[in-house]
């Protein structure tokens, strides 16, 4: 029994090879049919629903897993708050940059009296506008 598979394949008859090809073709056709069945939208929807429900509902008791629902709600709320915080920080940064670039006049009534003296000093220290034109 020192024959290798290569030597065995050389000694096969055409009928054996045809039988093997037919069997392989049949297995391939069955595999394709099974994949088509599993790829149908209603089957995929049912699998997804089962997967989600198995996370939320205990399959043994049929009771709702409140700790998992609480965890999902907690993570969702946390992500929403994180997103709002990031957006608020970004907005503050944008407004700060905009304030550095754009000068917006502030009505005198809106300025606190203790800041009025600082603003007067700033005006006095500021270079006079050039009137060349």
C-alpha positions as a Python dict, from the first residue, in 0.01 Angstrom:
ca = {
    (1, 'X'): (0, 0, 0),
    (2, 'X'): (270, 244, -90),
    (3, 'X'): (52, 400, -362),
    (4, 'X'): (22, 778, -327),
    (5, 'X'): (-294, 964, -414),
    (6, 'X'): (-135, 1088, -736),
    (7, 'X'): (-69, 729, -842),
    (8, 'X'): (-424, 629, -741),
    (9, 'X'): (-571, 912, -947),
    (10, 'X'): (-381, 791, -1253),
    (11, 'X'): (-540, 447, -1221),
    (12, 'X'): (-898, 575, -1193),
    (13, 'X'): (-1133, 501, -1472),
    (14, 'X'): (-1336, 759, -1660),
    (15, 'X'): (-1651, 631, -1489),
    (16, 'X'): (-1496, 691, -1143),
    (17, 'X'): (-1393, 1044, -1239),
    (18, 'X'): (-1738, 1117, -1383),
    (19, 'X'): (-1904, 983, -1067),
    (20, 'X'): (-1682, 1208, -851),
    (21, 'X'): (-1759, 1510, -1069),
    (22, 'X'): (-2132, 1441, -1049),
    (23, 'X'): (-2115, 1405, -670),
    (24, 'X'): (-1916, 1728, -639),
    (25, 'X'): (-2157, 1910, -869),
    (26, 'X'): (-2451, 1785, -660),
    (27, 'X'): (-2288, 1902, -332),
    (28, 'X'): (-2215, 2241, -489),
    (29, 'X'): (-2576, 2277, -609),
    (30, 'X'): (-2704, 2190, -260),
    (31, 'X'): (-2467, 2442, -100),
    (32, 'X'): (-2583, 2714, -338),
    (33, 'X'): (-2948, 2632, -268),
    (34, 'X'): (-2881, 2649, 106),
    (35, 'X'): (-2704, 2985, 71),
    (36, 'X'): (-2993, 3121, -136),
    (37, 'X'): (-3234, 3011, 136),
    (38, 'X'): (-3028, 3172, 412),
    (39, 'X'): (-2984, 3498, 217),
    (40, 'X'): (-3356, 3563, 174),
    (41, 'X'): (-3463, 3890, 343),
    (42, 'X'): (-3735, 3729, 556),
    (43, 'X'): (-3489, 3468, 687),
    (44, 'X'): (-3228, 3736, 765),
    (45, 'X'): (-3494, 3945, 939),
    (46, 'X'): (-3603, 3650, 1152),
    (47, 'X'): (-3241, 3573, 1250),
    (48, 'X'): (-3177, 3936, 1345),
    (49, 'X'): (-3499, 3953, 1548),
    (50, 'X'): (-3411, 3634, 1731),
    (51, 'X'): (-3060, 3762, 1806),
    (52, 'X'): (-3191, 4091, 1945),
    (53, 'X'): (-3462, 3926, 2151),
    (54, 'X'): (-3216, 3676, 2296),
    (55, 'X'): (-3017, 3970, 2432),
    (56, 'X'): (-3321, 4142, 2585),
    (57, 'X'): (-3529, 3838, 2687),
    (58, 'X'): (-3397, 3540, 2879),
    (59, 'X'): (-3467, 3233, 2660),
    (60, 'X'): (-3496, 3000, 2961),
    (61, 'X'): (-3745, 3200, 3167),
    (62, 'X'): (-3897, 3430, 2903),
    (63, 'X'): (-3851, 3728, 3137),
    (64, 'X'): (-3712, 4064, 3032),
    (65, 'X'): (-3347, 4118, 3130),
    (66, 'X'): (-3378, 4459, 3295),
    (67, 'X'): (-3005, 4485, 3366),
    (68, 'X'): (-2928, 4460, 2997),
    (69, 'X'): (-3195, 4711, 2903),
    (70, 'X'): (-3062, 4948, 3169),
    (71, 'X'): (-2710, 4905, 3032),
    (72, 'X'): (-2822, 4981, 2676),
    (73, 'X'): (-3018, 5287, 2791),
    (74, 'X'): (-2721, 5403, 3002),
    (75, 'X'): (-2478, 5368, 2715),
    (76, 'X'): (-2717, 5547, 2479),
    (77, 'X'): (-2768, 5838, 2719),
    (78, 'X'): (-2394, 5853, 2782),
    (79, 'X'): (-2318, 5869, 2411),
    (80, 'X'): (-2578, 6140, 2358),
    (81, 'X'): (-2434, 6348, 2643),
    (82, 'X'): (-2081, 6294, 2520),
    (83, 'X'): (-2181, 6407, 2172),
    (84, 'X'): (-2355, 6716, 2310),
    (85, 'X'): (-2050, 6798, 2522),
    (86, 'X'): (-1815, 6764, 2229),
    (87, 'X'): (-2040, 6981, 2013),
    (88, 'X'): (-2070, 7246, 2286),
    (89, 'X'): (-1694, 7253, 2336),
    (90, 'X'): (-1641, 7282, 1962),
    (91, 'X'): (-1899, 7560, 1944),
    (92, 'X'): (-1727, 7753, 2227),
    (93, 'X'): (-1394, 7715, 2052),
    (94, 'X'): (-1544, 7841, 1725),
    (95, 'X'): (-1703, 8139, 1898),
    (96, 'X'): (-1374, 8221, 2072),
    (97, 'X'): (-1191, 8213, 1740),
    (98, 'X'): (-1464, 8420, 1579),
    (99, 'X'): (-1436, 8674, 1862),
    (100, 'X'): (-1065, 8706, 1794),
    (101, 'X'): (-1131, 8778, 1428),
    (102, 'X'): (-1451, 8983, 1435),
    (103, 'X'): (-1504, 9285, 1658),
    (104, 'X'): (-1864, 9322, 1767),
    (105, 'X'): (-1965, 9649, 1934),
    (106, 'X'): (-2124, 9606, 2275),
    (107, 'X'): (-2382, 9858, 2398),
    (108, 'X'): (-2255, 10065, 2692),
    (109, 'X'): (-2546, 9951, 2906),
    (110, 'X'): (-2432, 9589, 2872),
    (111, 'X'): (-2083, 9661, 3012),
    (112, 'X'): (-2037, 9635, 3389),
    (113, 'X'): (-1925, 9958, 3556),
    (114, 'X'): (-1606, 9800, 3691),
    (115, 'X'): (-1510, 9702, 3336),
    (116, 'X'): (-1579, 10049, 3199),
    (117, 'X'): (-1255, 10183, 3342),
    (118, 'X'): (-1061, 9898, 3183),
    (119, 'X'): (-1222, 9963, 2847),
    (120, 'X'): (-1140, 10338, 2874),
    (121, 'X'): (-780, 10252, 2945),
    (122, 'X'): (-776, 10015, 2651),
    (123, 'X'): (-913, 10285, 2422),
    (124, 'X'): (-652, 10531, 2545),
    (125, 'X'): (-373, 10277, 2491),
    (126, 'X'): (-497, 10172, 2150),
    (127, 'X'): (-321, 10330, 1854),
    (128, 'X'): (-512, 10607, 1691),
    (129, 'X'): (-677, 10514, 1364),
    (130, 'X'): (-488, 10647, 1064),
    (131, 'X'): (-669, 10904, 854),
    (132, 'X'): (-465, 10860, 539),
    (133, 'X'): (-692, 10788, 264),
}
